[in-house]
Amino acid sequence: MPSPAPLEGIRVLDFGHTIMGPCAGLLLADLGADVVKIEPVEGDATRRLPGFAAGFFATFGRNKRSIAIDLKNPDGQAIVRRLAEKADVVLENYGPGTIERLGCGYDELSAVNPRLIYLAMKGYLAGPYEHRGALDEVVQMQSGLAYMTGPPGRPLRAGAPIIDILGGVFGVVAVLSALRERDRTGRGQRVGSALFETAAFMMGPFCVGSAVIGEPMPPLPARKNAWAVYDVFNTAGSGMVFLGVTSDQHWQRFCKEFGLPDLATDARLHSNASRCEERDWMLPQLQQLMASLSTEEVCQRAEAAQIPYARVGHPADLAHDPQLLAMGGLIDTAQSVLGGGGPTVAIPGLPLEFGAGKERTVLKRQPPGIGEHSAAVLAEAGFAQDEITTLMAKSIVVSCPASHAAAAE
């Protein structure tokens, strides 16, 4: 990363939980902001999610500090207001009305700091649905994304929480815009992003496409292909490779490298449009050929032909991917749900690079233990040591250092 990091000097209070909020906080933290995660005294519930969600906390918790506060207690709410006095950004993704009931809404916090940027990430932006809660999968169904993903009659959510993540990214875009505006005006503001509108934004090309073709857009598995060869092929030994032949130049190089001179000169296949019309007989020939070749050989020939291709992989393969390994694209992150040390797993970092050296963001701090930095954060906000001791004695604030968390686990 460049030094200083782009957002160095920006202080963030992160009320995020599950994915959308923590993802926004992660982006700001990786870019250099001092992000303080505010979690309940029992710890963020995301730490305890099982199954499909077991990796959420570790993935989105790095480079943050943690303070654990009893927000149901008026004294805990008063702590947040004091922290907000010196903050630049607050972010939250509670359900509608929750953060306000806890006394930490925009009106309360902006009253003590008019320069505050307040990011509210919800299920819906302002409108008839804004009172509803929502989930990634809910809005994938509602927006038509699941319809477009699954085969006809079988709507299917995407295999990753893409709306939660992209909703967090859009939230950060709003924060950066508001910070730039604050440079001019000296005042902060409330900004928002939402799951439904994020999913709807992604459907824009299909809305336009339906208007252009004059009929409803079919799901992607039943689509009329825009390119003649844009498919997954089985290879010898149960492998799979995706090949994309998207131009006439691709086609000629593809035919040369895969030993298909008859197809290269076939008048029926002279253009991409004509090849699309001939897919019914052409693709079975190509499928038969690929099934006779190993995955490695198909990839080598596709590389030589300079056409887009990819092995069909598994998420676990990313830890060994040469592209990610080459330039620091993987971050060894502690996998403990309690934060701190312990075994690590290599996960992809932010898909960004900076400067002539193409530098990547780095790990500065492992995901924190519950309230690991409570005392330090309070001291920085001006709390005296006797105040801190009293707050902890009353369990209004708790601290569980990472070393204790690791031992407990």
FIPA-450121 format. One record per atom (N, C-alpha, C): y, x negated, z; residue in one letter. Coordinates in pm, whole numbers, plus 50000, padded with zeros to 5 digits. Example, Ala and Ser with C-alpha at 12.3 -4.5 7.8 and 13.67 -1.06 7.14 Angstrom:
! FIPA-450121
494314868150780A 495504877050780A 496704868050780A 497754871550708S 498944863350714S 500034871050787S 
***
This chain:
! FIPA-450121
498804991650000M 500005000050000M 501244991350000M 502314996049937P 503574988749947P 504024987950092P 504804977950126S 505344976850261S 506874976550252S 507574985750317P 507014996550397P 506365007350311P 505435014950374A 504785026050304A 505825036750269A 505555044550165P 506575054150117P 507135063450223P 506305068250316L 506775077950415L 506935071850554L 506995058750562E 507185052250692E 508495057050754E 508435060350885G 509595065450955G 509645080550963G 508765087550889I 508695102150895I 507705106051006I 508145114751096R 507285119451205R 506815133651177R 505515135751194V 504905148551160V 504115153851278V 504305166551311L 503445173551406L 502475182151326L 501195179551343D 500145185551259D 499345195451343D 499595208551321F 498815219151386F 497625223351299F 497275215451200G 496255219651104G 494865220551162G 494055229251103H 492645230351139H 491825233551015H 490565230851020T 489605232450912T 489975223250795T 490565228250683I 490795219250569I 492245219050523I 492825230550488M 494115230350420M 495175223050502M 495335226550628G 496305219750712G 495985205150733G 494745201950778P 494395187750796P 494525179550668P 494255185450552C 494395178150426C 495855174450402C 496755183850425A 498185180950410A 498605169750505A 498135170450631G 498445159950726G 497885146450685G 496685146650629L 496055134150582L 496895127550473L 497345135350376L 498165129650269L 499415123050325L 500085129950416L 501305124350475L 500995111750556L 499865111950630A 499495100250710A 499125088450623A 498325090750520D 497935079850430D 499145073750360D 500175081750339L 501385076850273L 502385070650371L 501965069350496G 502775061550589G 503455069150701G 503425082650698A 504055090350805A 503285088750935A 503985089951048D 503355090351179D 502955104751206D 501675107851185V 501185121551198V 500485123251332V 500985132251413V 500405135251544V 499705148651535V 498395148251551K 497595160551548K 497705167451683K 498135179951683I 498235187851806I 497035197251809I 496165194951906E 494945203051914E 494775209152052E 493935219252065P 493715225452195P 493105215452294P 493185218552421V 492665209252522V 491155207552509V 490465217352453E 489015215952432E 488695208952301E 489735205552224G 489525198852096G 489535208751981G 489925203951866D 489965212151745D 488565217551716D 488495230651688A 487195236851659A 486515230751537A 487305224651448T 486725218351329T 485765207151367T 485985200951483R 485095190251528R 483665195351548R 483505208251572R 482205213751611R 481545221951501R 482105221851380L 481515229851273L 480205223651226L 479165231851201P 477865226651157P 477695227351006P 476535223050961G 476105225250822G 477075220150718G 477405228850623F 478255225550509F 479585219550554F 480065223550673A 481395219350720A 481335207650818A 480185201450838A 480035191250941A 480915179050918A 481295176350794G 482105164550766G 483595166950758G 484045179050783F 485455182250763F 486365173950853F 486055173350984F 486985166551075F 487125151751041F 486015144951024A 486085130550995A 486805127950863A 486585136350764T 487195134250633T 488705135150639T 489225144750712F 490665147250709F 491395142550836F 490695134850922G 491295130951048G 491825116851056G 491585108750954R 491975094650966R 493505093050965R 493915081551016N 495325077351015N 496245086651094N 495665094551184K 496455103551269K 496275099751416K 497275103451497R 497125102951642R 496865117151692R 496375118151814S 496055131451869S 496655133252006S 497235145252026I 497635149852159I 497015163652177I 496405165852293A 495745178652321A 496575186352422A 497035198252384I 497975206152464I 497455220452479I 497615226052597D 497295240152620D 498475248552571D 498395253252448L 499505260652389L 499615274952442L 498635279452517K 498725292852576K 499545292552705K 499825280652752N 500625278852873N 502075276452833N 503025283552894P 504445281452860P 504875266852873P 504295259552968D 504645245352982D 504145237352862D 503005241352807G 502515234852687G 503405237552568G 503885249752556Q 504805253252449Q 506115245552462Q 506555243452586A 507795235852609A 507615221352564A 506395215952580I 506125202252533I 506325201452383I 505795211252311V 505925211052165V 507395211452125V 508185219452193R 509605220052158R 510285206552179R 509895199352285R 510465186152305R 509995176352197R 508735177252159L 508245168652051L 508965171651920L 509255184451897A 509905188451772A 511325183151760A 511945180151871E 513325175051867E 513435162251786E 512355154051788K 512385141251718K 511485141051595K 510965152651557A 510055153351442A 510845155951313A 510265151851203D 510815154951071D 510085166751007D 508795167751035V 507955177950969V 507015184051072V 506845197051065V 505775204151135V 504945211151030V 503625210551043L 502765218050950L 501735225851029L 501415237550979E 500415246151044E 499755255250942E 498495258750970N 497795268450884N 497025278550968N 497655282851079Y 497085293751158Y 497145306951079Y 496375316751126G 496445329951068G 497815336151089G 498155346451012P 499475352551021P 499835356751164P 500985352251211G 501495356151342G 501005347751459G 499965339351440T 499375332151553T 500325321651609T 500895313351525I 501755302651574I 503025308351640I 503465319751592E 504625326251654E 504275331251794E 503075336851811R 502665341451943R 502525329852042R 502305317851991L 502205305952075L 503555299452101L 504625305852052G 505965300752077G 506325288251999G 505615285751889C 505845273551811C 506135276551665C 506695288251638G 507025291951502G 508285285051453G 508625287751328Y 509795281251268Y 511075284451345Y 511265296851383D 512505300551452D 512665292751582D 511575291551658E 511655284651786E 511915269551768E 511205263351675L 511305248851661L 512555244551584L 512965252351485S 514185248651413S 515415250451500S 515305258751604A 516435260551695A 516725247751773A 515685239851801V 515905227251873V 516105215551777V 515805217651648N 515955206751549N 516245212951411N 517505215051378P 517845221251249P 517445212751128P 517135199951149R 516715191251038R 515215192251010R 514515200551084L 513065201151075L 512595207750945L 511615201450879I 510905207550766I 509655213950823I 509475226950802Y 508365234450862Y 507475239850752Y 506275234250740L 505335238350636L 504335248250692L 504365260550642A 503425271050681A 502445273150565A 501185270350589M 500135272150487M 499295284150525M 499295294150438K 498675306850473K 497665311050365K 497095322950389G 496225328450286G 497015333250166G 498225338750192Y 499045344650086Y 500515341450112Y 501265339750008L 502715338650020L 503315352550048L 504635353550055A 505285366250085A 504885376949984A 504585388750033G 504175399749947G 503285409350022G 502685418849953P 501885429250019P 500695423850097P 500195411850059Y 499005406550125Y 499315396750238Y 500575393950265E 500905382650353E 500395384450495E 500055396750535H 499535398950669H 498055395450680H 497395393450566R 495955390850567R 495645376050594R 494515373850662G 493955360550663G 493135358650537G 492825346450504A 492015343850384A 491235331050404A 490255328850319L 489445316850316L 489355311950172L 488995299350157D 488825293650023D 487935302549936D 486775306049989E 485815313849909E 486335327849878E 487095333749973V 487665346949951V 488575346849828V 489475337049821V 490435337149710V 489805332249581V 488735324449589Q 488015321149466Q 487445333849403Q 486955342849487M 486455355549437M 487615364249386M 488675364949464Q 489785373949434Q 490525369949306Q 490695357049285S 491515352249174S 490815352049039S 489485353149040G 488725351848915G 488115338048897G 488395328748989L 487805315448976L 486285316048987L 485765323649083A 484315324849097A 483705331848975A 484405341548920Y 483945348248797Y 483825338148683Y 484825329248672M 484805319548563M 483755308648584M 483375306148709T 482455295248740T 481005299148718T 480615311048762G 479225315048755G 478855321248621G 477545322548594P 477125329548472P 477485344348480P 477465351548367P 477855365748368P 477135373748476P 477915381148553G 477345389548657G 477005382348785G 477265369148792R 476915361448912R 478085352348951R 479135358149008P 480285349749050P 479825338949146P 480375327049130L 479915315449205L 481115307149248L 481245304349376R 482325295749423R 482095281449373R 483155273949361A 483045259749326A 482305252449437A 481705241049403G 480875233749498G 481645225049594G 482965226149598A 483805218949693A 484955228149732A 485575225949849P 486675234649893P 487965231649817P 487935233749688I 489035229149602I 490335236649628I 490275249249669I 491495256749692I 492145252449823I 491345250649927D 491885245150052D 492585231850027D 491925223049954I 492485209749932I 493735210449846I 493675217749736L 494835218549648L 495975226149716L 495655235949800G 496705242749876G 497425233049968G 496675223750029G 497295213450110G 498165204050028G 497685200549908V 498465191849820V 499775198649780V 499715211449743F 500935218649708F 501875219449829F 501305220749949G 502135220850067G 502895207750084G 502235196550056V 502905183550065V 503985182349959V 503735187649839V 504775187749735V 506015195049787V 505805206349855A 506935213849911A 507655205750019A 506895198850103V 507505190650208V 508355179550148V 507825172550050L 508575161549989L 509835166649920L 509745178349859S 510925184349797S 511975187849902S 511515193350014A 512445197250120A 513065184950187A 512315174250200L 512875161850255L 513965156450162L 513715157150033R 514735152549936R 515985161149946R 515795174249961E 516965183149974E 517705180450104E 516955177250210R 517595174050338R 518475161550327R 518065152250240D 518895140450217D 520295144350170D 520365155250095R 521655159750041R 522415168650138R 521685177650207T 522345187950286T 522365185150435T 521435176750482G 521335174150624G 520575184750701G 520065194950634R 519375205850701R 517935207050653R 517085211050747G 515695213750714G 515505228050666G 514255231850647Q 513935245450604Q 512455248150621Q 512105260950614R 510705264850611R 510235264650467R 509055258950442V 508435259350311V 507005264150329V 506405268750221G 505065274350234G 504195271850112G 502895271450136S 501905271750029S 500805281350073S 499945285549982A 498955295650017A 497735294449929A 496615299149984L 495335298349914L 495315307049788L 495705319749802F 495575328649687F 496425324249570F 497675321049598E 498555316949488E 498115303749427E 497485295049507T 496915282649452T 495785285749356T 494885294549397A 493775298349309A 494285305449184A 495285314249202A 495855321349087A 496475311648987A 497165301449038F 497785291348950F 496725284848861F 495565282448916M 494505275948840M 493955284748728M 494185297648739M 493685306948638M 494645308748521M 495805302348526G 496815303848421G 496285301748280G 495545290748253P 495065288748116P 494185299948064P 493425306248155F 492535317048111F 493305329948087F 494395332048164C 495265343548136C 495865342447996C 496365330547965V 496945328347832V 495865329247726V 494705323147753G 493615323347655G 493175337447620G 493105346147719S 492735360047692S 493735366747599S 495035363847622A 496065369647536A 495955364347393A 495615351547381V 495525345447248V 494345350947169V 493185352147234I 491995356647160I 491885371747155I 492705378747235G 492735393247229G 491595400147299G 490925393347391E 489835399547466E 489665392047598E 489005398247697P 488835391447826P 488095378147810P 488535368347883M 487905355147879M 486535355947946M 485475351447881P 484155351747945P 484015340448046P 483065341448138P 482815330348231P 482495317448154P 482785306248216L 482575293448146L 481125291248102L 480105295148180P 478735293148130P 478425301148003P 479225311747976A 478995319847856A 480095317847753A 480895307547770R 482055305647683R 481645301747542R 482545304547450K 482425298947317K 483055285147321K 482255275247295N 482735261547315N 483885257947222N 484825250347279A 485915245047198A 485505232247126A 484445225847177W 483925213547116W 482425215247094W 481945209646988A 480555211846947A 479565205247040A 479875193347087V 479005186247180V 479795184047307V 479515192247405Y 480245191947532Y 479295197747636Y 478205190347662D 477055196147730D 476345186047817D 475515191347907V 474595183247986V 473265182447912V 472735170347899F 471465168047831F 470465162047929F 469225167047924N 468145160948000N 467715148047932N 467405137948013T 466935125247959T 465515122948009T 464865112747954A 463495109647996A 463485106148145A 462455110848215G 462355107748357G 463205116348446G 463525128448405S 464235138648483S 465685135348512S 466305126548434G 467715123948448G 468545134048370G 469845133748391M 470765142348318M 472055134848289M 472585136848169V 473825130348129V 474715140648059V 475985140648093F 476955148848020F 477565140547909F 477645146447788L 478265140047673L 479365148947619L 480495142947587G 481605150347528G 482035144047397G 481815151147288V 482225146447154V 483355155647111V 484585151147129T 485725160247116T 486625157446997T 486235148346908S 487025145746788S 486095141646675S 486615141946553D 485805137746438D 485465122846447D 486375114946502Q 486095100646520Q 484965098746621Q 485015106646730H 483905106246826H 482595109246756H 482595119346671W 481365123746605W 480765112646519W 481585105946444Q 481075095346357Q 480495083846441Q 481185080146547R 480675069346631R 479415073646706R 479405086146750F 478225091546817F 477005091046726F 477155095846604C 476025095746509C 475555081646479C 476485072246467K 476105058446438K 475295052446553K 475775053846676E 475115047446789E 473795054046826E 473665066946797F 472425073946831F 471485075246711F 471795068246602G 470895067946487G 470735081346418G 471855087646386L 471835101046325L 472615101046193L 472215092846096P 472985092245970P 472975105445893P 471895113045902D 471835125745829D 472855135745882D 473035135846015L 474025144946072L 475445140146041L 475625127146035A 476965121746008A 477465125745870A 476535127545775T 476925130645637T 476675145245601T 476155153245692D 475865167345664D 477185174945645D 477365181245530A 478605188145498A 478895199545595A 477855204945655R 478045215945751R 478695211145881R 478735198245902L 479205192646029L 480425183746010L 481225186545907H 482295177445871H 483475178045968H 483615188846043S 484735190046138S 484235196046268S 485055194746373N 484655200446501N 484465215546490N 485345222346419A 485225236846404A 483915240646337A 483555233246233S 482305236546164S 481095232946251S 481195222146327R 480085218546415R 479875229146523R 480975234946570C 480835245746669C 480045257446611C 480245260346484E 479525271346420E 478045268246402E 477685255546405E 476295251546379E 475555247346507E 476115250446621R 475515245946747R 474085251146766R 473785263146715D 472475269246742D 471315260546693D 471505253846580W 470425245146532W 470675230346562W 471955226646577M 472275212646598M 471925208046740M 472295216046841L 472075211746979L 470605209447013L 469685218146970P 468275215147000P 467815201646947P 468325197646831Q 467975184346779Q 468495173346872Q 469735175046915L 470315165047004L 469605164947140L 469265176547189Q 468555177247317Q 467195170347309Q 466515172247196Q 465215165647177Q 465365150447175Q 466415145747108L 466655131447102L 466945125847241L 467845132147316M 468205126947447M 467025126947542M 466135136847529A 464965137747615A 463985126347591A 464115119547477S 463225108247447S 463805095047494S 465035095047544L 465705082847587L 465905082947739L 465915071147796S 466205070147939S 467685073047965S 467995076448087T 469395078648124T 470225066248095T 469685054648129E 470415042248107E 470705040047960E 469725042847875E 469935040647732E 470965050347675E 470915062847716V 471915072547670V 473305067947711V 473455063247836C 474765058747882C 475225046347806C 474315037147778Q 474685025147704Q 475155028547562Q 474455037747498R 474845041647362R 476175049347363R 476355058047462A 477615065347472A 478785055847498A 478535045747580E 479565035547606E 479925028147477E 478895024447402A 479135017447276A 479885026247176A 479605039347179A 480275048747088A 481685052147134A 482025048047255Q 483355050947312Q 483635065947315Q 482665073247365I 482835087647385I 482765090547535I 483375101347582P 483265104747723P 481835108247762P 481395102847874Y 480035105747921Y 479985103548071Y 478945109048133A 478735106848276A 477315110548314A 476715102348397R 475485106648463R 475815118748550R 474905127948564V 475095138948659V 474695133648796V 475675132148884G 475445125349010G 475395134749129G 475285128549246H 475275135249376H 476415129149457H 477035136849548P 478125131049627P 477775117749694P 476525116249737A 476125103949804A 476215091849712A 476145094149581D 476235083049485D 477595076249488D 478635083349533L 479985077849528L 480145065349613L 479355064149720A 479455052449808A 479075039549737A 478395040749623H 477955028849549H 478585028249411H 479585036449385D 480155037049251D 481025024749224D 480735017349117P 481495005049089P 482995007449073P 483365018749015Q 484795021848996Q 485505023049130Q 484895030049224L 485505031849355L 485465019049437L 484425011049420L 484294998649495L 485274987949449L 485654988449322A 486384977249262A 487764975149322A 488504985849349M 489914984549386M 490254991449518M 489284991949607G 489564997849738G 489615012949738G 488835019149651G 488845033649644G 487995040549747G 487255032749828L 486425038449934L 486945033950070L 486885042850167I 487375040150302I 486215042250400I 485905032050478D 484835032950577D 485345040850698D 484905053150707T 485435062550806T 484385065750911T 484795065351037A 483885068951146A 483475083451130A 482195085951141Q 481695099551118Q 481565107751245Q 481905102051361S 481795109151487S 482685121451487S 482135132851530V 482945145051540V 483895144451659V 483655134851749L 484535133251865L 485625123051840L 485615116551724G 486635106751692G 486265092951742G 487095083351705G 486915069751752G 485895061951673G 485115053451742G 484215044151676G 482895050351637G 481885041551632G 480555046151593G 480275043451448G 479145048551397P 478765046051258P 479835051051161P 479945044251049T 480935048150948T 480225052450820T 480965059650739V 480485063750607V 481615061050509V 481275056050391A 482275053150289A 482645066050216A 483925069850222I 484375081850153I 485555078350063I 485765085849954P 486875082849864P 488225084649932P 489145075249902G 490505076349951G 491345084849860G 492655085049884L 493555092849799L 493485087749655L 493525096649558P 493475092549417P 494835088249365P 495425078349434L 496765073649401L 496775058449398L 497685052649319E 497905038349324E 499395035649310E 499835024149364F 501255021149372F 501545007149321F 502645005949247G 503184993049211G 502414985749103G 502954974049069A 502324966048964A 500934961449004A 500714959949136G 499394955849182G 498404967249194G 498824979249160K 497964991049165K 497284992249301K 498114991449405E 497604991849542E 497205005949582E 496165006849664R 495665019649714R 496065021649860R 496015033949905T 496245036750047T 495075031350128T 495315028450256V 494315021550337V 494085028850469V 493015024950536L 492715030050669L 493505022150772L 494325029050848K 495055022850958K 494485026851094K 493865038651098R 493385043851226R 492225053351198R 491125051651271Q 489995060751257Q 490355074451314Q 489635085051274P 489915098251332P 489935097351485P 490925103651548P 491135101451692P 490205109551780P 490035104851903G 489405112952004G 490325124252046G 489785134052118I 490575145652161I 491685140852255I 492945142452212G 494055138252295G 494115123352320G 493525115452232E 493455100952253E 494825094652275E 495865100252213H 497185094252220H 498185102852298H 497655111752380S 498525121152451S 499615114052531S 499225104352612A 500185097752700A 501255090352618A 500835083452513A 501785075852432A 502755085052361A 502255096252307V 503125105552235V 504155111652331V 503715115252450L 504645120952547L 505705110752589L 505275098352610A 506245088052651A 507285085852542A 506845085752416E 507785083852305E 508795095352298E 508375107252342A 509265118952339A 510205119352459A 510085109452548G 511015108852661G 510465113952792G 509185117352799F 508595121952925F 508425110053020F 508815111853145A 508615101553246A 507155100953287A 506745089653345Q 505335088053380Q 504875098453482Q 505745102053577D 505335112053675D 505145125753610D 505975128853507E 505795141353433E 504445141353361E 504135130353298I 502875129253224I 501685130853319I 501765124153434T 500685125053532T 500495139453578T 501595146453604T 501515160453650T 500915169353543T 501375167853419L 500855176053308L 499355174153291L 498905161753306M 497475159253290M 496685164253410M 497265163153529A 496585168353649A 496385183353640A 497325190353576K 497225204853560K 496445208753435K 495975198953359S 495235201253233S 496065208653129S 497375207553140I 498235212753034I 498175203352914I 497985190552943V 497715180452842V 496465172952886V 495575169852793V 494395161952826V 494335149952736V 493575139852782S 493395127752704S 491945123452714S 491305122052601C 489935117152596C 489915105252501C 490115093052552P 490145081352465P 488915080352378P 489075074052263A 487965073052168A 486745066652229A 486925056652317S 485785050052377S 484985059752463S 485695068752534H 484995078852615H 484295088852525H 484965092652416A 484375102352323A 483085096852265A 483115084052224A 481935078052163A 480785077652264A 481115074552393A 480095074152496A 479505088052519A 480385098252519A 479925111852542A 478985116452433A 479285112152310E 478445116452198E 477055110252208E 
***
